[in-house]
Amino acid sequence: MISRRKWLEEHAKDKYVKQAQQEGFMARAAYKLLEIENKDHILSSAKVVVDLGAAPGSWLQVCRKVMGGKGLLFGIDLLELQTDIPGVHF
């Protein structure tokens, strides 16, 4: 089992973590959803998106970007999100 300290060190060096920080995404998970969207175009025509387990919110950031302000976005999580995303209901 990897220690927390070692995981944090590896996480800090991860290229997707650095890229997410530079592009303003809350987590590197944003790139997985962008990859799915580029392949399958699931968000482009979406009218409603509900993100269950939304924290920290990077998928909602991607949805907001791809949907361009159209449609309804809902984020649900037991954890409080650290920031507001315009147009997203928590």
C-alpha distances in whole Angstrom, upper triangle without the diagonal:
4,6,9,12,10,10,14,15,14,15,19,19,19,23,23,22,24,27,26,27,30,31,31,28,26,23,22,22,26,26,25,28,30,29,30,33,34,34,35,37,36,37,40,42,40,42,39,36,33,30,28,25,27,25,24,27,27,28,31,32,32,34,36,37,37,40,42,42,44,42,41,37,35,32,30,27,27,26,28,29,29,32,35,35,39,40,37,37,34
4,7,8,7,6,10,11,10,12,15,16,16,20,20,19,21,24,23,24,27,28,28,26,23,20,20,20,24,24,23,26,28,28,29,32,33,33,34,36,35,35,38,41,39,41,39,35,33,29,28,24,25,23,23,26,25,26,29,30,30,32,35,35,35,38,40,41,42,41,39,36,34,31,30,27,26,25,27,27,27,30,33,33,37,38,35,36,33
4,5,5,6,9,10,11,12,14,16,17,20,21,19,21,24,24,23,27,28,28,26,23,21,20,21,25,25,25,28,30,30,31,34,35,35,36,38,37,37,40,42,40,42,39,36,34,30,28,25,26,23,22,26,25,27,30,30,31,33,35,35,36,39,40,41,43,42,40,36,34,31,30,26,26,24,26,26,26,29,32,33,36,38,35,36,33
4,6,5,6,9,10,10,12,14,15,19,19,17,19,22,21,21,24,26,25,23,20,18,18,19,23,23,23,26,28,28,29,32,33,34,35,36,35,35,38,40,38,40,37,33,31,27,26,22,23,20,19,22,22,25,27,27,28,31,32,33,34,36,38,38,40,39,37,33,32,28,27,24,23,20,22,22,22,25,28,29,33,35,32,33,30
4,5,5,6,9,10,11,13,14,18,19,16,18,21,21,20,23,25,24,23,21,19,19,21,24,24,25,27,29,29,31,33,34,35,37,38,37,36,39,42,40,42,39,35,33,30,29,25,25,22,21,24,24,26,29,28,29,32,33,33,35,38,39,39,41,41,39,35,34,30,29,26,25,23,24,24,23,26,29,30,34,36,34,34,32
4,5,5,6,8,10,11,13,16,17,15,17,20,20,20,23,25,25,23,21,19,18,20,23,23,23,26,28,28,30,32,33,34,35,36,36,36,39,41,40,42,39,35,34,30,29,26,26,23,22,25,24,26,29,29,29,32,34,33,35,37,38,40,41,41,39,36,34,31,31,28,27,25,26,26,25,27,31,31,35,37,35,36,33
4,5,5,6,9,10,10,14,15,13,15,18,18,18,21,22,22,20,18,15,15,16,20,20,20,23,24,24,26,28,29,30,32,33,32,32,35,38,36,38,35,32,30,26,25,22,22,20,18,21,20,22,25,25,25,28,30,30,31,34,35,36,38,37,36,32,31,27,27,24,24,22,24,23,22,25,28,28,32,34,31,32,30
4,5,5,6,9,10,13,14,11,13,16,16,15,18,20,20,18,16,14,14,16,19,19,20,23,24,25,27,29,29,31,32,33,32,32,34,37,35,37,35,31,30,26,25,22,22,19,17,20,19,22,24,24,24,27,29,29,30,33,34,35,37,36,35,31,30,26,26,24,23,21,22,21,20,22,25,26,30,32,30,31,28
4,5,5,7,9,12,14,12,13,16,16,16,18,21,21,20,18,16,15,18,21,21,22,25,25,26,28,30,30,32,34,34,34,34,36,39,38,40,38,34,33,29,29,25,25,22,20,23,21,24,27,26,26,29,31,30,32,35,35,36,39,39,37,34,33,30,30,27,27,24,25,24,23,25,28,29,32,34,32,34,32
4,5,5,6,10,12,10,12,15,15,15,18,20,20,19,18,15,13,16,19,18,19,22,23,23,25,27,28,29,31,32,32,31,34,37,36,38,36,32,31,28,27,24,24,21,20,22,20,22,25,24,25,28,29,29,30,33,34,35,37,37,36,33,32,29,29,27,27,25,26,24,23,25,28,28,32,34,32,33,31
4,5,5,9,9,7,9,12,12,12,15,17,17,15,14,11,10,13,15,15,16,19,20,20,22,24,25,26,28,29,29,28,31,34,32,34,32,29,28,24,24,21,20,18,16,18,16,19,22,21,21,24,26,25,26,29,30,32,34,34,32,29,28,25,26,23,24,21,22,21,20,22,24,24,28,30,28,29,28
4,6,8,10,7,7,11,11,11,13,15,16,15,14,12,11,14,16,16,18,21,21,22,24,26,26,28,30,30,30,30,32,35,34,36,34,30,29,26,26,23,22,19,17,19,17,20,23,21,22,25,26,25,27,30,31,32,34,34,33,30,29,26,27,25,26,23,23,21,20,21,24,24,28,30,28,30,28
4,6,9,7,7,11,12,12,13,16,17,16,16,14,12,15,17,16,18,21,21,21,24,26,26,27,30,30,31,30,32,35,34,37,35,32,31,28,28,26,24,22,20,21,19,22,24,23,23,26,27,26,28,31,31,33,35,36,35,32,32,29,30,28,29,26,26,24,23,24,27,27,30,32,31,33,31
4,6,5,6,9,10,11,13,14,16,14,14,11,9,12,14,13,14,18,18,17,20,22,22,23,26,27,27,27,29,32,31,34,32,29,28,25,26,23,22,20,18,19,17,19,22,20,20,23,25,23,25,28,29,30,33,33,32,29,29,26,27,26,27,24,25,23,22,23,26,25,28,30,28,31,29
4,5,5,6,9,10,11,12,14,13,14,12,9,12,13,11,14,17,16,16,19,20,20,22,24,25,26,25,27,30,30,32,31,28,28,25,26,24,23,21,19,19,16,18,21,19,18,22,23,21,22,26,27,29,31,32,31,28,29,27,28,27,29,26,27,24,23,23,25,24,27,29,28,30,29
4,5,5,6,8,10,10,12,10,11,9,5,9,9,8,10,13,12,13,16,17,17,19,21,22,22,22,23,27,26,29,28,24,25,21,23,21,19,18,16,16,13,14,17,16,15,18,20,18,19,23,23,25,27,28,28,25,25,23,25,24,26,23,24,21,20,20,22,21,24,26,24,27,26
4,5,5,6,9,10,10,9,9,7,5,9,10,10,12,15,15,16,18,19,20,22,24,24,24,23,25,28,27,29,28,25,24,21,22,20,18,16,13,14,12,14,17,15,15,19,20,19,20,23,24,26,28,28,28,24,25,22,23,22,24,21,21,18,17,18,20,20,23,25,23,26,24
4,5,5,6,9,10,10,11,10,8,12,12,12,15,17,16,17,20,21,21,23,26,26,26,25,26,30,29,31,30,27,27,24,25,23,21,19,16,17,14,17,19,17,17,20,21,19,21,25,25,26,29,30,29,26,27,24,26,25,27,24,23,20,19,19,21,21,23,26,25,27,27
4,5,5,6,8,8,11,10,8,11,10,9,13,15,13,15,18,18,18,20,23,22,23,22,23,27,26,29,28,25,25,23,24,23,20,19,16,16,13,15,17,15,14,18,18,16,18,21,22,24,26,27,27,24,25,23,26,25,27,24,24,21,19,19,21,19,22,24,23,26,26
4,5,5,6,5,7,6,5,9,8,8,12,13,12,14,17,17,17,20,22,21,21,20,21,25,24,26,25,22,22,19,21,19,17,15,13,12,9,12,14,11,11,15,16,14,16,19,19,21,24,24,24,21,22,20,22,21,23,21,20,17,16,15,17,16,19,21,20,23,22
4,6,5,6,7,8,8,12,11,12,15,16,16,18,20,20,21,24,25,25,25,23,24,28,27,28,27,24,24,21,23,21,18,16,13,13,11,14,16,13,14,18,17,16,19,21,21,22,25,26,26,23,23,21,23,22,24,21,20,17,15,14,17,16,19,21,21,23,23
4,6,8,10,11,11,14,13,13,17,17,16,18,21,21,21,24,26,25,25,23,24,28,27,29,28,25,26,24,26,24,21,19,16,16,13,16,17,14,15,18,18,16,18,21,21,22,25,27,27,24,25,23,26,25,27,24,23,20,18,17,18,17,19,22,22,25,25
4,6,9,10,10,13,10,11,15,15,13,16,18,18,18,21,23,21,22,20,21,24,24,25,25,22,23,21,23,22,19,18,15,14,11,14,14,11,11,15,14,12,15,18,17,19,22,23,23,21,22,21,24,24,26,23,22,18,17,15,17,15,17,19,19,22,23
4,6,9,10,12,10,12,15,15,14,17,19,19,19,23,24,22,22,20,21,24,23,24,23,21,21,19,21,20,17,15,12,11,9,12,13,9,11,14,13,12,15,17,17,18,21,22,22,19,20,18,21,21,23,20,19,15,13,12,13,12,14,17,16,20,19
4,6,7,9,7,9,12,12,12,15,16,16,17,20,21,20,20,17,19,22,21,22,21,18,18,16,18,16,13,12,10,8,6,9,10,7,8,12,12,11,13,16,16,17,20,20,20,17,17,16,18,18,20,18,17,13,12,11,13,11,14,16,15,18,18
4,7,8,8,11,13,13,14,17,18,18,20,22,23,22,21,19,21,24,22,23,21,18,18,15,16,14,11,9,6,6,5,9,10,8,10,13,13,13,16,18,18,19,21,21,20,17,17,14,16,15,17,14,13,10,9,9,11,11,14,16,15,17,16
4,5,6,9,10,11,12,14,16,17,18,20,21,21,20,19,21,24,22,24,22,19,18,15,16,14,11,9,7,8,5,8,11,10,11,14,15,15,17,19,20,21,23,23,22,18,18,15,17,16,18,15,15,12,12,13,15,14,17,19,17,19,18
4,5,6,8,10,11,12,14,15,16,18,20,20,19,18,21,24,23,25,23,20,19,16,17,15,14,12,10,11,8,10,13,12,11,14,16,15,17,19,21,22,24,24,23,20,20,18,19,18,20,18,19,16,16,16,18,17,20,21,20,22,21
4,5,5,7,9,10,11,13,15,16,17,17,16,16,19,21,20,22,20,17,16,13,14,13,11,11,10,9,7,7,11,11,10,12,15,15,15,18,20,21,22,22,21,18,18,15,17,16,19,17,18,15,16,17,18,16,19,20,18,20,19
4,6,5,6,9,10,11,12,14,15,15,14,13,16,19,17,20,18,15,15,13,15,14,12,12,10,9,5,5,9,8,6,9,12,11,12,14,16,18,19,19,19,16,16,15,17,17,20,18,18,15,16,16,16,14,17,18,16,19,18
4,5,5,6,9,10,10,12,14,14,14,14,16,19,19,21,21,17,18,16,18,17,15,15,14,13,9,9,12,11,9,12,14,13,12,16,17,20,21,21,21,19,20,18,20,20,23,22,22,19,20,19,20,18,20,21,19,22,22
4,5,5,6,9,10,11,12,13,13,13,16,19,18,21,20,16,17,14,16,16,14,15,14,13,10,9,12,13,10,12,15,14,14,16,19,21,22,21,21,18,19,18,19,20,22,21,22,20,21,21,21,19,22,22,20,22,22
4,5,5,6,9,10,10,10,10,10,12,15,14,17,16,13,14,12,14,14,13,14,14,12,9,7,10,10,7,9,12,12,10,13,16,17,18,18,18,15,16,15,17,18,21,21,21,19,20,20,20,17,19,19,17,19,20
4,5,5,6,9,10,9,10,10,11,15,14,18,17,15,17,15,18,18,16,17,16,14,10,9,11,11,7,9,12,10,9,12,14,17,17,18,19,16,18,18,20,21,25,23,24,21,22,21,20,17,19,19,18,21,22
4,5,5,6,9,10,11,12,13,16,16,20,20,17,19,17,19,20,18,19,19,17,13,12,15,14,11,12,15,14,12,15,17,20,21,21,22,20,21,20,23,23,27,26,26,24,25,24,24,21,23,23,22,24,25
4,6,5,6,7,8,9,12,14,14,17,17,15,16,15,17,18,17,19,19,17,14,11,14,15,11,12,15,14,12,14,17,20,19,19,20,18,19,19,21,22,26,25,26,24,25,24,24,21,23,22,21,23,24
4,5,5,5,6,6,8,11,11,15,15,13,16,15,18,19,18,20,19,17,14,11,13,13,9,9,13,11,9,11,14,16,16,16,17,16,18,19,21,23,26,26,26,23,25,24,23,20,21,20,19,22,23
4,6,6,9,10,10,13,14,18,19,17,20,19,22,23,21,23,22,19,16,14,16,16,12,12,15,13,10,13,15,18,18,19,21,20,22,22,25,26,30,29,29,26,28,26,26,22,23,23,22,25,26
4,6,9,11,12,14,15,19,20,18,20,20,22,23,22,24,24,21,19,16,18,18,15,15,18,16,13,16,18,21,21,21,22,21,23,23,26,27,31,30,31,28,30,29,28,25,26,25,24,27,28
4,6,9,10,11,12,16,17,16,18,18,20,22,21,24,24,21,19,16,17,18,15,14,17,16,13,14,17,20,19,18,20,19,21,22,24,26,29,29,30,28,30,29,28,24,25,24,23,25,26
4,6,6,8,9,13,14,14,17,17,20,22,20,23,23,20,18,15,16,16,13,11,14,13,10,11,14,16,15,15,17,17,19,20,23,25,29,29,29,26,28,27,25,22,22,21,20,23,24
4,6,7,7,11,11,10,13,14,17,19,18,21,21,18,16,13,14,15,12,10,13,13,10,10,14,16,14,13,15,14,16,17,20,22,26,26,27,24,27,25,24,20,21,19,18,20,22
4,6,5,8,9,8,12,12,16,18,16,19,19,16,14,11,11,12,9,7,9,10,7,6,10,12,11,10,12,11,14,15,18,21,24,24,24,22,24,22,21,17,17,15,15,17,19
4,6,9,11,11,15,16,19,22,19,22,22,19,17,14,14,14,11,9,10,10,6,6,9,11,10,10,13,13,16,18,21,24,28,28,27,25,26,24,22,19,18,16,17,19,21
4,6,9,11,14,16,20,22,21,24,24,20,19,16,15,16,14,11,12,13,9,7,10,12,9,9,12,13,16,19,21,25,28,29,28,26,28,26,24,20,19,17,17,19,22
4,6,7,11,13,16,19,17,21,21,18,17,14,13,15,13,9,11,12,10,7,11,11,9,7,9,10,13,15,18,21,25,25,25,23,25,24,21,18,17,15,14,16,18
4,7,10,13,16,20,18,21,22,19,19,16,14,16,15,11,11,14,12,9,11,10,7,4,6,9,11,15,17,21,24,25,25,23,25,23,20,17,16,13,13,14,17
4,7,10,13,16,15,18,19,16,17,14,12,14,14,10,11,14,13,10,13,11,9,5,5,6,8,11,14,17,21,22,21,20,23,21,18,16,15,12,11,11,14
4,6,10,13,11,15,16,13,13,10,9,12,11,8,10,13,12,10,13,12,11,8,6,5,6,8,11,14,18,19,19,17,20,19,17,14,14,12,10,10,12
4,6,10,9,12,14,12,13,10,9,13,13,10,12,15,15,13,16,15,14,11,8,6,5,6,7,11,14,16,16,15,18,18,16,14,15,13,10,9,10
4,6,5,9,11,9,10,8,7,11,11,10,12,15,15,14,17,16,16,14,11,8,6,5,6,8,12,13,14,12,16,16,15,13,15,14,10,10,10
4,5,9,11,10,12,10,10,14,15,13,16,18,18,18,21,20,20,17,14,11,8,6,5,6,10,11,13,13,16,17,16,16,18,17,13,12,10
4,6,9,9,11,10,11,14,15,15,17,19,20,20,22,21,22,20,17,13,11,7,6,5,7,8,10,10,14,15,16,15,18,18,14,13,11
4,6,5,8,7,7,10,12,12,13,16,17,17,19,18,19,17,15,11,9,5,6,5,9,8,9,8,11,12,12,12,15,15,11,11,9
3,5,8,9,9,11,13,14,15,17,19,19,21,20,22,20,18,14,12,8,8,6,8,6,7,6,8,10,11,12,15,16,13,13,10
4,6,8,9,10,12,14,14,16,18,19,20,20,22,21,18,15,13,10,11,9,11,8,8,6,7,9,11,11,15,16,13,14,12
4,6,5,6,9,10,11,13,14,15,17,16,18,17,15,11,11,8,10,10,13,11,10,7,9,8,9,8,12,13,10,11,10
4,5,5,6,9,10,11,12,14,15,16,18,17,16,13,13,11,13,13,16,14,14,10,11,11,11,10,13,14,12,14,14
4,5,5,6,9,10,10,12,14,15,16,15,14,11,11,9,12,13,16,15,15,12,14,13,13,11,14,14,11,14,13
4,5,5,6,9,10,10,12,12,13,12,11,7,8,7,11,12,16,15,14,11,13,12,10,8,10,10,8,10,10
4,5,5,6,9,10,11,11,13,14,13,10,11,11,14,15,18,17,16,12,13,11,10,7,9,10,9,12,13
4,5,5,6,8,10,11,13,13,13,11,13,13,16,17,21,19,19,15,16,15,14,11,12,12,12,15,16
4,5,5,6,8,9,10,10,10,8,10,11,14,17,20,20,19,16,18,16,14,11,11,11,10,13,14
4,6,5,6,6,8,9,9,8,11,12,15,18,21,20,19,16,17,14,12,8,8,8,8,12,14
4,6,5,7,10,12,13,11,14,15,19,21,24,23,21,18,19,16,14,11,11,11,12,15,17
4,5,8,9,11,12,12,15,16,20,22,25,25,24,20,22,19,17,14,14,13,13,17,19
4,6,6,7,9,10,13,15,19,21,25,25,24,21,22,19,17,13,13,11,12,15,17
4,6,9,11,11,15,17,21,23,27,26,24,21,22,19,17,13,11,10,12,16,18
4,7,8,9,13,15,19,22,25,25,23,20,21,18,15,11,9,7,10,13,16
4,7,9,13,16,19,22,26,26,24,22,23,20,17,14,12,9,11,14,17
4,7,10,13,17,20,24,24,23,21,23,20,17,14,13,9,10,12,15
4,7,10,13,17,20,21,20,18,20,18,15,12,11,8,7,8,11
4,7,10,14,17,17,16,14,17,15,12,10,10,7,5,6,9
4,7,10,14,14,14,12,15,14,12,11,11,9,6,5,6
4,7,10,11,10,9,13,12,11,10,12,11,7,6,5
4,7,9,9,10,13,14,13,13,15,14,10,9,6
4,5,7,8,12,13,14,14,17,17,13,11,8
4,7,9,12,15,16,17,20,20,16,14,10
4,6,9,12,13,15,18,19,16,14,11
4,6,9,10,13,16,17,14,12,9
4,6,7,9,13,14,11,11,8
4,7,10,13,15,13,14,11
4,7,10,12,11,12,11
4,6,9,8,9,9
4,6,6,8,9
4,6,9,11
4,7,10
4,6
4
